[in-house]
């Protein structure tokens, strides 16, 4: 199951490299039932990538600044991830497989 999760997370990270410099972007892929993803972006050049496969997974990513990259990959059920990024050029990734995992990343890179 680990290989299944690593591949989507790597693909999302590679997709971020080819974006226009001023655009914020979100890449969301969900498979299953009751998965939720949300968040917000303030600034420019920020990228959010979420891959969810399973039941009732939850991902929230917030970015304020520029050129931040946040990624969440979840396979299983009832997993929760929160990523908050403030500043410039931050990279953060959460990879969860199984059931009932919780992860929180708070990153500041001014």
C-alpha positions in Angstrom: 0.0 0.0 0.0 2.9 2.4 0.6 3.9 2.3 -3.1 0.4 3.3 -4.1 0.5 6.4 -1.9 4.0 7.5 -2.7 3.3 7.6 -6.5 0.4 10.1 -6.3 2.3 12.3 -3.8 5.4 12.4 -6.1 3.2 13.1 -9.1 1.6 16.0 -7.4 5.0 17.4 -6.4 6.3 17.2 -9.9 3.2 18.9 -11.3 4.0 21.9 -9.2 7.2 22.6 -11.1 5.5 23.4 -14.4 3.1 26.1 -13.1 3.1 29.7 -14.2 5.1 31.8 -11.8 2.2 34.1 -10.6 -0.6 31.5 -10.4 -1.9 29.8 -7.3 -3.1 26.3 -8.0 -4.9 23.4 -6.5 -4.7 19.8 -7.7 -7.4 17.6 -6.1 -8.0 13.9 -6.7 -10.5 12.0 -4.6 -11.7 8.4 -4.8 -14.1 6.9 -2.3 -16.9 8.2 0.0 -17.0 11.2 2.3 -13.5 12.5 1.7 -13.1 16.3 2.3 -10.4 18.8 1.3 -10.3 22.5 1.9 -8.2 25.5 2.7 -7.1 28.8 1.2 -4.3 30.6 -0.6 -3.2 34.2 -0.2 -0.3 35.4 -2.3 1.1 34.0 -5.6 3.0 31.0 -6.9 1.5 28.7 -4.2 0.5 25.1 -4.9 -1.7 22.7 -3.0 -2.0 19.0 -4.0 -4.3 16.5 -2.4 -4.8 12.8 -3.2 -7.4 10.9 -1.2 -8.5 7.3 -1.6 -10.8 5.8 0.9 -13.5 6.8 3.3 -14.0 10.0 5.4 -10.4 11.4 5.0 -10.0 15.1 5.7 -7.3 17.5 4.5 -7.0 21.2 5.1 -4.2 23.3 3.6 -3.7 27.0 4.0 -1.0 29.1 2.4 -0.1 32.8 2.9 2.9 34.1 1.0 4.6 33.0 -2.2 6.0 29.9 -3.8 4.8 27.5 -1.1 4.1 23.9 -1.9 1.8 21.7 0.3 0.9 18.1 -0.4 -1.3 15.6 1.4 -1.7 11.9 0.3 -4.3 9.8 2.2 -5.2 6.1 1.7 -7.5 4.5 4.2 -10.2 5.9 6.3 -10.7 8.6 8.9 -7.3 10.2 8.4 -6.9 13.9 9.1 -4.1 16.3 7.9 -3.6 20.0 8.4 -0.9 22.0 6.7 -0.4 25.7 7.4 2.3 27.6 5.5 3.4 31.2 5.9 6.2 32.9 4.1 8.2 32.0 1.0 9.4 28.8 -0.7 8.1 26.3 1.9 7.7 22.7 1.1 5.5 20.4 3.2 4.1 16.9 2.6 1.9 14.5 4.6 1.6 10.9 3.6 -1.0 8.8 5.5 -1.9 5.2 5.0 -4.2 3.1 7.2 -6.9 4.3 9.5 -7.3 7.1 12.0 -4.0 8.9 11.5 -3.6 12.6 12.4 -0.9 15.0 11.2 -0.4 18.7 11.6 2.4 20.8 10.0 2.8 24.5 10.8 5.6 26.0 8.6 6.9 29.6 8.6 9.7 30.5 6.2 10.1 34.2 5.9 
